[in-house]
């Protein structure tokens, strides 16, 4: 299914991949391409309710019309609804002076092959996670309102190892906009194995966005009955009195699995993160021994090495996976559409020392 060239067009549209990078096979007929664009994308009820931004749609439908006009013959005709939709978009953008302004927040829909796809899938044989995301690196002083590459790779790893999250209490550090949480919740709901799922972040507006995304009616995660959203400042773990509150959170949650993606983004955050992990991975009630899976995009070798050195001093640690960002199953539009072919994500498993 993922090898279907027209599915790749839908996936590109759903994740706001720059149209100029979308490859449309030259051997497909006008009827096939036209029918797919009309029925699977323009008239798709999911995209009508949770559409990409108008800025992106304007670019995509210009690209689509150009391709259709190249393929069309005298006997063919482009459906008027495609032209009308594009004209309406251009008029709206012009009236709002949005054409040349910074990207606005947009719904982004990530799809993956699944035998447990919902009753009304965006695409047959696929499950999905739809999020309202920022399209800029920083919005309102935070990077947490969009999905980063390490989350995509960690989600794919978990989809290949669902035993890590099925019938397990999961806690995520730095949940951001909620992509990873939505995927995990979808898996648990689809398999009727809901367990407490804790989503934590230091930024209250980010946490609110995360909750809003997980509760979107379009997502199976909205049916999850044991979602927990909590603020967590890692620096509290380094302050004697405040660290008791951090320990209390973990005592309350009793997680089996702790997750974190792209959490090592600055050297100053490493000591408090390591301290949080050390607290989270302590054996708890019933000799429960939790594990952590941390996914890190390799951007700065020195920062990664610093984290590994500090973590290995207090925790048991091993690398379990490494994947090129460009090979993830969700989207080619990684890191705001910039090419990430050379970047890799490493996933580490951490445990408390015996």
C-alpha positions in Angstrom: 0.0 0.0 0.0 2.8 2.4 0.8 4.3 1.7 -2.6 1.1 3.1 -4.3 2.4 6.2 -6.0 -0.9 8.0 -5.6 -1.0 7.2 -1.9 2.3 9.1 -1.7 0.5 12.1 -3.2 -2.2 11.9 -0.5 0.4 11.4 2.2 2.3 14.5 0.9 -0.9 16.6 1.0 -1.8 15.4 4.5 1.6 16.3 5.9 2.0 19.5 3.9 5.0 18.3 1.9 6.1 21.1 -0.5 4.3 20.3 -3.8 7.5 20.9 -5.9 9.0 17.8 -4.2 6.0 15.5 -5.0 6.8 12.9 -7.7 3.8 11.9 -9.9 4.5 8.9 -12.1 4.5 9.8 -15.8 2.8 6.5 -16.8 -0.5 7.1 -15.0 -3.5 8.2 -17.2 -5.4 11.4 -16.8 -8.5 9.5 -15.6 -6.6 7.7 -12.8 -4.9 10.9 -11.5 -7.9 13.1 -11.9 -10.2 10.6 -10.1 -7.8 10.2 -7.2 -7.2 13.9 -6.7 -11.0 14.6 -6.8 -12.3 11.7 -4.8 -9.5 10.9 -2.4 -8.3 14.4 -1.6 -10.7 17.2 -2.6 -13.9 15.4 -1.6 -12.3 13.4 1.3 -14.5 14.2 4.3 -11.6 14.1 6.7 -9.7 16.8 4.7 -12.8 18.9 4.5 -13.2 18.8 8.3 -9.4 18.9 9.2 -7.8 20.6 6.2 -4.2 21.7 5.6 -3.8 25.4 5.8 -5.2 27.5 3.0 -1.6 28.7 2.3 -0.6 25.1 1.6 -3.8 24.2 -0.2 -3.2 27.1 -2.6 0.2 25.7 -3.5 -0.9 22.1 -3.8 -3.9 22.7 -6.0 -1.9 24.9 -8.3 0.5 22.0 -8.6 -2.3 19.6 -9.1 -4.0 21.7 -11.8 -0.7 22.1 -13.7 -0.2 18.3 -13.7 -3.8 17.7 -14.8 -3.6 20.2 -17.6 -0.4 18.5 -18.8 -2.2 15.1 -18.9 -5.6 16.2 -20.3 -6.6 15.4 -23.8 -9.3 16.8 -26.0 -11.7 14.1 -24.8 -10.9 14.7 -21.1 -12.2 17.5 -18.8 -11.0 18.7 -15.4 -13.9 18.7 -12.9 -15.0 22.3 -12.3 -14.9 21.7 -8.6 -11.1 21.6 -8.7 -10.9 24.9 -10.4 -13.5 26.5 -8.2 -11.7 25.3 -5.0 -8.5 26.8 -6.2 -10.0 30.1 -7.1 -11.8 30.3 -3.8 -8.5 29.7 -2.0 -6.7 32.4 -3.9 -9.5 34.9 -3.2 -9.5 34.1 0.5 -5.7 34.4 0.7 -5.7 37.7 -1.2 -8.5 39.2 1.0 -6.6 38.2 4.2 -3.2 39.2 2.9 -1.9 35.7 3.8 -0.1 34.8 0.7 3.3 36.2 1.7 3.0 36.0 5.5 4.5 33.5 7.9 2.9 30.1 7.8 -0.2 29.7 10.1 -1.1 26.8 12.3 -2.5 23.9 10.3 -4.0 20.5 10.7 -1.5 17.8 9.8 -2.5 14.2 9.3 0.0 11.3 9.6 -1.0 7.9 8.2 0.5 4.4 8.7 -0.5 1.0 7.5 -2.7 -0.8 10.1 -4.9 -3.9 10.4 -6.8 -1.9 13.0 -7.7 1.1 10.9 -10.8 3.0 12.0 -14.3 2.5 10.5 -14.0 5.6 8.3 -10.3 5.8 7.4 -8.6 8.7 5.6 -7.2 6.0 3.3 -8.1 2.3 3.2 -5.8 0.1 5.3 -4.4 3.1 7.3 -4.7 4.4 10.8 -4.1 8.1 11.3 -3.2 10.8 13.8 -4.4 14.4 13.1 -2.9 17.3 14.9 -3.2 21.1 14.8 0.5 22.1 14.6 2.6 25.2 14.2 4.4 25.5 10.9 7.2 27.5 12.3 10.2 26.4 14.4 9.2 28.6 17.3 5.7 29.9 18.1 4.8 31.7 21.3 8.4 31.2 22.6 8.3 27.4 22.4 9.3 24.6 19.9 6.7 22.3 21.3 3.8 23.1 19.0 4.9 21.0 16.1 6.1 17.4 15.5 9.9 16.8 15.3 11.7 14.0 13.5 12.6 11.9 16.5 8.9 11.5 17.4 8.3 10.1 13.9 11.0 7.5 14.2 10.1 6.6 17.8 6.5 6.2 16.8 7.5 3.8 14.0 9.6 1.8 16.4 6.7 1.5 18.8 4.3 0.4 16.0 6.8 -2.4 15.3 7.0 -3.3 19.0 3.4 -2.7 20.2 4.1 -5.0 23.2 5.9 -2.0 24.7 2.7 0.0 25.0 -0.1 -2.5 24.9 -1.4 -3.2 28.5 1.3 -0.9 29.8 1.2 2.4 31.6 3.1 4.9 29.5 4.4 8.3 30.4 5.9 10.7 27.9 8.4 13.5 28.8 8.0 16.6 26.7 4.8 15.5 24.9 4.7 18.6 22.7 1.8 18.8 20.3 0.9 15.2 21.0 1.9 13.2 18.0 3.5 10.3 19.9 0.7 10.3 22.5 -1.9 10.1 19.8 -0.3 7.2 18.1 0.1 5.3 21.3 -3.5 6.0 22.4 -4.8 4.9 19.0 -2.9 1.6 19.3 -4.3 1.0 22.8 -7.9 1.9 21.8 -7.7 -0.2 18.6 -6.6 -3.2 20.6 -9.0 -2.6 23.4 -6.1 -2.5 25.9 -6.4 1.0 27.4 -4.0 1.7 30.2 -3.2 5.0 31.8 -1.3 7.3 29.4 0.4 10.2 30.9 1.5 13.2 28.8 3.8 15.8 30.5 5.3 19.1 29.4 6.7 22.2 31.1 4.7 24.6 28.9 1.0 24.9 29.8 -0.2 26.1 26.3 1.7 23.2 24.7 0.0 20.8 27.1 -3.4 22.3 26.3 -2.6 21.8 22.6 -1.6 18.2 23.2 -4.9 17.5 25.0 -6.9 19.2 22.3 -5.2 17.1 19.6 -5.6 13.8 21.5 -9.3 14.6 22.0 -10.0 15.5 18.4 -13.0 13.5 17.2 -11.0 12.4 14.1 -8.6 10.5 16.2 -9.2 7.1 17.9 -7.3 8.6 20.8 -10.5 10.6 21.6 -12.0 7.3 22.8 -9.2 6.6 25.3 -10.6 6.7 28.8 -7.4 7.0 30.8 -5.6 10.0 29.4 -3.7 12.1 32.0 -2.1 15.5 31.2 0.3 17.0 33.7 2.9 19.9 33.8 6.4 18.8 34.6 9.4 21.0 34.9 12.6 18.9 34.7 14.6 21.5 36.6 12.4 20.7 39.7 14.2 17.4 39.9 17.4 19.3 40.7 15.8 21.2 43.6 15.5 19.3 46.9 12.0 20.4 47.9 10.6 20.4 44.4 12.1 17.0 43.5 9.6 15.5 46.0 6.8 16.7 43.7 8.5 15.1 40.7 8.8 11.8 42.7 5.2 12.1 43.7 4.2 12.3 40.1 6.0 9.1 39.2 4.7 7.4 42.4 1.2 8.3 41.2 1.7 7.3 37.6 3.7 4.1 38.2 4.8 4.0 34.6 6.0 0.8 32.9 7.4 2.8 30.0 8.8 6.3 29.9 9.2 7.9 26.5 11.0 11.0 25.2 11.7 12.3 21.7 14.1 15.1 20.8 14.5 15.9 24.4 18.2 16.7 24.3 18.0 20.0 22.4 20.4 22.1 24.5 23.3 21.3 26.8 21.8 23.1 29.8 18.8 20.7 29.8 20.9 17.6 30.1 21.5 17.5 33.9 17.8 18.0 34.8 16.7 15.5 32.2 19.1 12.9 33.5 17.9 13.5 37.0 14.2 13.2 35.9 15.0 9.9 34.2 16.9 8.7 37.3 13.8 9.4 39.5 11.4 7.9 36.9 13.4 4.7 36.6 13.6 3.8 40.3 12.0 0.5 41.2 8.5 1.1 42.6 5.5 -0.8 44.0 5.7 -4.5 43.5 9.4 -4.2 42.4 8.1 -2.7 39.2 11.2 -1.9 37.0 10.3 0.7 34.4 12.1 1.2 31.2 12.7 4.4 29.1 13.0 4.7 25.4 14.6 8.0 24.3 14.8 9.0 20.7 17.4 11.6 19.7 18.1 13.3 16.4 21.8 13.5 15.8 22.3 17.2 15.1 25.2 18.0 17.4 27.7 15.2 18.3 29.0 17.0 21.3 25.5 17.5 22.9 24.6 13.9 22.2 27.9 12.7 23.7 27.4 14.8 26.8 23.9 13.3 27.4 25.3 9.8 26.9 28.1 10.4 29.4 25.9 11.9 32.1 23.1 9.3 31.6 25.5 6.3 31.7 26.9 7.5 35.0 23.6 6.8 36.8 21.6 4.6 34.5 21.9 1.4 32.4 21.8 2.4 28.7 21.9 0.7 25.3 21.2 1.8 21.8 18.4 -0.3 20.2 17.7 1.4 16.9 19.1 3.9 14.4 17.1 5.1 11.4 17.5 7.9 8.8 14.8 10.5 9.3 14.0 10.3 5.5 13.1 6.6 5.9 10.2 7.2 8.3 6.8 5.8 7.2 4.8 9.0 8.1 6.1 11.8 5.9 8.9 13.1 3.7 8.1 16.6 4.9 10.4 16.4 7.9 11.8 19.4 9.7 9.4 21.9 8.1 9.9 20.5 4.7 13.7 20.8 4.7 15.7 17.8 3.4 16.6 15.5 6.3 18.1 12.7 4.3 21.4 12.8 6.1 20.0 13.1 9.6 19.6 10.0 11.7 17.7 9.3 14.9 19.0 7.0 17.6 16.8 5.3 20.1 18.2 4.3 23.5 16.7 2.0 26.1 17.4 3.1 29.7 16.9 1.3 33.0 17.8 2.0 36.6 21.1 0.5 37.8 20.7 -2.7 39.7 
